[in-house]
Amino acid sequence: MSQTQRSRKKLSEPPSWTKYFSNW
């Protein structure tokens, strides 16, 4: 259960690579 929650949180939170893509 903790794993699923973690994955969900990651999806909810904008990954660091998103910033790079945003710059593009």
Biopython code that builds the backbone (N, CA, C, O; Angstrom):
import numpy as np
from Bio.PDB.StructureBuilder import StructureBuilder

atoms = [
    (1, "MET", "N", (0.860, -1.205, 0.000)),
    (1, "MET", "CA", (0.000, 0.000, 0.000)),
    (1, "MET", "C", (0.893, 1.250, 0.000)),
    (1, "MET", "O", (0.620, 2.222, -0.704)),
    (2, "SER", "N", (1.937, 1.204, 0.785)),
    (2, "SER", "CA", (2.817, 2.382, 0.872)),
    (2, "SER", "C", (3.431, 2.670, -0.504)),
    (2, "SER", "O", (3.613, 3.822, -0.899)),
    (3, "GLN", "N", (3.742, 1.586, -1.214)),
    (3, "GLN", "CA", (4.346, 1.780, -2.543)),
    (3, "GLN", "C", (3.381, 2.516, -3.480)),
    (3, "GLN", "O", (3.774, 3.443, -4.188)),
    (4, "THR", "N", (2.136, 2.094, -3.471)),
    (4, "THR", "CA", (1.146, 2.726, -4.361)),
    (4, "THR", "C", (1.005, 4.205, -4.014)),
    (4, "THR", "O", (0.931, 5.062, -4.895)),
    (5, "GLN", "N", (0.970, 4.481, -2.741)),
    (5, "GLN", "CA", (0.827, 5.873, -2.295)),
    (5, "GLN", "C", (2.024, 6.693, -2.769)),
    (5, "GLN", "O", (1.878, 7.830, -3.218)),
    (6, "ARG", "N", (3.181, 6.110, -2.662)),
    (6, "ARG", "CA", (4.408, 6.808, -3.071)),
    (6, "ARG", "C", (4.338, 7.140, -4.564)),
    (6, "ARG", "O", (4.634, 8.256, -4.990)),
    (7, "SER", "N", (3.944, 6.149, -5.328)),
    (7, "SER", "CA", (3.861, 6.350, -6.782)),
    (7, "SER", "C", (2.834, 7.433, -7.093)),
    (7, "SER", "O", (3.033, 8.254, -7.989)),
    (8, "ARG", "N", (1.744, 7.425, -6.349)),
    (8, "ARG", "CA", (0.682, 8.420, -6.560)),
    (8, "ARG", "C", (1.227, 9.823, -6.255)),
    (8, "ARG", "O", (0.961, 10.782, -6.980)),
    (9, "LYS", "N", (1.977, 9.910, -5.188)),
    (9, "LYS", "CA", (2.534, 11.206, -4.781)),
    (9, "LYS", "C", (3.480, 11.718, -5.880)),
    (9, "LYS", "O", (3.479, 12.902, -6.218)),
    (10, "LYS", "N", (4.261, 10.825, -6.411)),
    (10, "LYS", "CA", (5.210, 11.200, -7.463)),
    (10, "LYS", "C", (4.460, 11.777, -8.662)),
    (10, "LYS", "O", (4.852, 12.786, -9.246)),
    (11, "LEU", "N", (3.369, 11.097, -9.002)),
    (11, "LEU", "CA", (2.581, 11.558, -10.154)),
    (11, "LEU", "C", (1.984, 12.929, -9.863)),
    (11, "LEU", "O", (1.940, 13.808, -10.723)),
    (12, "SER", "N", (1.535, 13.081, -8.646)),
    (12, "SER", "CA", (0.910, 14.351, -8.248)),
    (12, "SER", "C", (1.956, 15.471, -8.283)),
    (12, "SER", "O", (1.694, 16.578, -8.754)),
    (13, "GLU", "N", (3.135, 15.150, -7.776)),
    (13, "GLU", "CA", (4.209, 16.160, -7.750)),
    (13, "GLU", "C", (4.891, 16.261, -9.115)),
    (13, "GLU", "O", (5.161, 15.235, -9.739)),
    (14, "PRO", "N", (5.169, 17.451, -9.580)),
    (14, "PRO", "CA", (5.825, 17.625, -10.880)),
    (14, "PRO", "C", (7.296, 17.211, -10.819)),
    (14, "PRO", "O", (8.078, 17.803, -10.075)),
    (15, "PRO", "N", (7.662, 16.222, -11.580)),
    (15, "PRO", "CA", (9.052, 15.735, -11.578)),
    (15, "PRO", "C", (10.034, 16.854, -11.928)),
    (15, "PRO", "O", (9.647, 17.876, -12.494)),
    (16, "SER", "N", (11.285, 16.654, -11.590)),
    (16, "SER", "CA", (12.309, 17.678, -11.872)),
    (16, "SER", "C", (12.514, 17.824, -13.380)),
    (16, "SER", "O", (12.762, 18.925, -13.872)),
    (17, "TRP", "N", (12.409, 16.716, -14.109)),
    (17, "TRP", "CA", (12.624, 16.809, -15.572)),
    (17, "TRP", "C", (11.533, 17.638, -16.249)),
    (17, "TRP", "O", (11.713, 18.085, -17.381)),
    (18, "THR", "N", (10.421, 17.845, -15.578)),
    (18, "THR", "CA", (9.328, 18.645, -16.182)),
    (18, "THR", "C", (9.825, 20.066, -16.401)),
    (18, "THR", "O", (9.485, 20.704, -17.397)),
    (19, "LYS", "N", (10.624, 20.552, -15.477)),
    (19, "LYS", "CA", (11.150, 21.921, -15.605)),
    (19, "LYS", "C", (11.950, 22.038, -16.907)),
    (19, "LYS", "O", (11.835, 23.022, -17.638)),
    (20, "TYR", "N", (12.743, 21.037, -17.171)),
    (20, "TYR", "CA", (13.552, 21.067, -18.395)),
    (20, "TYR", "C", (12.657, 21.119, -19.627)),
    (20, "TYR", "O", (12.888, 21.898, -20.552)),
    (21, "PHE", "N", (11.648, 20.287, -19.617)),
    (21, "PHE", "CA", (10.720, 20.248, -20.754)),
    (21, "PHE", "C", (10.005, 21.580, -20.908)),
    (21, "PHE", "O", (9.757, 22.050, -22.018)),
    (22, "SER", "N", (9.680, 22.175, -19.771)),
    (22, "SER", "CA", (8.969, 23.459, -19.786)),
    (22, "SER", "C", (9.846, 24.502, -20.476)),
    (22, "SER", "O", (9.359, 25.332, -21.243)),
    (23, "ASN", "N", (11.119, 24.447, -20.195)),
    (23, "ASN", "CA", (12.043, 25.391, -20.817)),
    (23, "ASN", "C", (12.071, 25.207, -22.327)),
    (23, "ASN", "O", (12.172, 26.172, -23.084)),
    (24, "TRP", "N", (11.982, 23.980, -22.739)),
    (24, "TRP", "CA", (12.003, 23.672, -24.167)),
    (24, "TRP", "C", (10.829, 24.368, -24.843)),
    (24, "TRP", "O", (10.654, 24.245, -26.056)),
]
sb = StructureBuilder()
sb.init_structure("model")
sb.init_model(0)
sb.init_chain("A")
sb.init_seg("    ")
for serial, (resi, resn, name, xyz) in enumerate(atoms, 1):
    if name == "N":
        sb.init_residue(resn, " ", resi, " ")
    sb.init_atom(name, np.array(xyz, "f"), 0.0, 1.0, " ", f" {name:<3s}", serial, name[0])
structure = sb.get_structure()
